[in-house]
Amino acid sequence: MSDEEARLARLRERIDQIDDDLLRLISERAECARDVAEVKQEANPGEEVAFYRPEREARILSRVRERNPGPLADEEMARLFREVMSACLALEKPMTIAFLGPEGTFTQAAALKHFGHSVLSTPLAAIDDVFREVASGNAQYGVVPVENSTEGMINHTLDMFMGSALKICGEVQLRIHHHLLRRPDQDEAGITRIYSHQQSFAQCRKWLDSHWPAVERIKVSSNGEAARLASEEEGAAAIAGDMAASLYGLEPAHSNIEDRPDNTTRFLIIGTEAVPPSGQDKTSILVSTRNRPGALYELLEPFKREGIDLTRLETRPSPSATWAYVFYIDFVGHRDAPAVRAVLDEIEAQSQELKHLGSYPMGVL
Ligand SMILES: O=C(O)C(=O)C[C@]1(C(=O)O)C=C[C@@H](O)C=C1
């Protein structure tokens, strides 16, 4: 045996020992999670128990990031722990998550990033369907896109909250990388049309204009659908992400073709339960005010006074009157924090309607 072979054998022996430790520790952790489930059920006999605890998971993941000694990157370590927690939660109670489908969309990638791979995920055709599936109890949580850093808000998602009793229980941020995908047997010169979702076309507009100005661009309902079509039709390509590529056996002819390298989409987790504070939270509200001079200023002034950081302000037409508006506001802090509570009480007193959409752990990239 050469020196290198002997060294390799020793290192592999050490890796085997570490794997044995990991196996034992992960199993011990899973036993603990099962005991936690028992305690939760005993504390609420006969009742429907909330086994999933987003605020606890957020604390665990931020602790993992803080304590990570390297050499693995924080995101990588958090991803591993996310999967361990996902498996532990599945032992407590398997969860069903509805998402804006079909399979292979970025929304599915966001659902898996947030809940891990040990959940049952149900693809649905429209944002309304995701809301309905969660409201009816067929799914415990839903995942819908709400905002893209290049293309702005997805108004349909915001508008859904006006008529829904569902709460925002979390957010996920996903860096969006688009690829020009083709079948392995499709040569680039033979591509005559490109399928994609309109948002993805918009996020890759400059790249397409300079590289494929003459090729037809056909909008379809999702990136997943675009990839499916490209996998079936000769002469077709799709703009979509990694999940769609592997699902439909496509290869990237060109990778990361989004115009902005920081292209990011934010997704919301919707559910029926309010989430307790995690220590790093955000709150979303919908407010309608009387249409008079200074109304918006009065609405925002308490935030400034209390030093609360606004992260988003959107105006949407009110469904109840023409030329009346509803403000959708996101800010840092949890509803249970005294400063936030004071601001919300003040807004409630001066506005026509205040709807608290949820306080939830802040998402990390
Ligand atoms: O701490 C809990 O309440 C648990 O159920 C345990 C655990 C975990 O694996 O750490 C599992 C699921 C919950 O969503 C949060 C955390």
The ligand as an SDF file (V2000), in Angstrom:
LIG
                    3D

 16 16  0  0  0  0  0  0  0  0999 V2000
  -39.5600   21.8820   19.2990 O   0  0  0  0  0  0  0  0  0  0  0  0
  -40.5870   21.4010   18.8040 C   0  0  0  0  0  0  0  0  0  0  0  0
  -41.7300   21.8630   19.0720 O   0  0  0  0  0  0  0  0  0  0  0  0
  -40.5010   20.2370   17.9070 C   0  0  0  0  0  0  0  0  0  0  0  0
  -41.5350   19.7430   17.5120 O   0  0  0  0  0  0  0  0  0  0  0  0
  -39.1770   19.7510   17.4360 C   0  0  0  0  0  0  0  0  0  0  0  0
  -38.7860   20.3040   16.0630 C   0  0  0  0  0  0  0  0  0  0  0  0
  -37.3000   19.9020   15.8080 C   0  0  0  0  0  0  0  0  0  0  0  0
  -37.0620   18.9490   15.0770 O   0  0  0  0  0  0  0  0  0  0  0  0
  -36.4440   20.5700   16.3770 O   0  0  0  0  0  0  0  0  0  0  0  0
  -39.6580   19.7030   15.0360 C   0  0  0  0  0  0  0  0  0  0  0  0
  -40.7200   20.3710   14.4960 C   0  0  0  0  0  0  0  0  0  0  0  0
  -41.0830   21.7270   14.8800 C   0  0  0  0  0  0  0  0  0  0  0  0
  -41.5320   22.4570   13.7800 O   0  0  0  0  0  0  0  0  0  0  0  0
  -39.9980   22.4290   15.5840 C   0  0  0  0  0  0  0  0  0  0  0  0
  -38.9090   21.7670   16.0700 C   0  0  0  0  0  0  0  0  0  0  0  0
  1  2  2  0
  2  3  1  0
  2  4  1  0
  4  5  2  0
  4  6  1  0
  6  7  1  0
  7  8  1  0
  7 11  1  0
  7 16  1  0
  8  9  2  0
  8 10  1  0
 11 12  2  0
 12 13  1  0
 13 14  1  0
 13 15  1  0
 15 16  2  0
M  END
$$$$
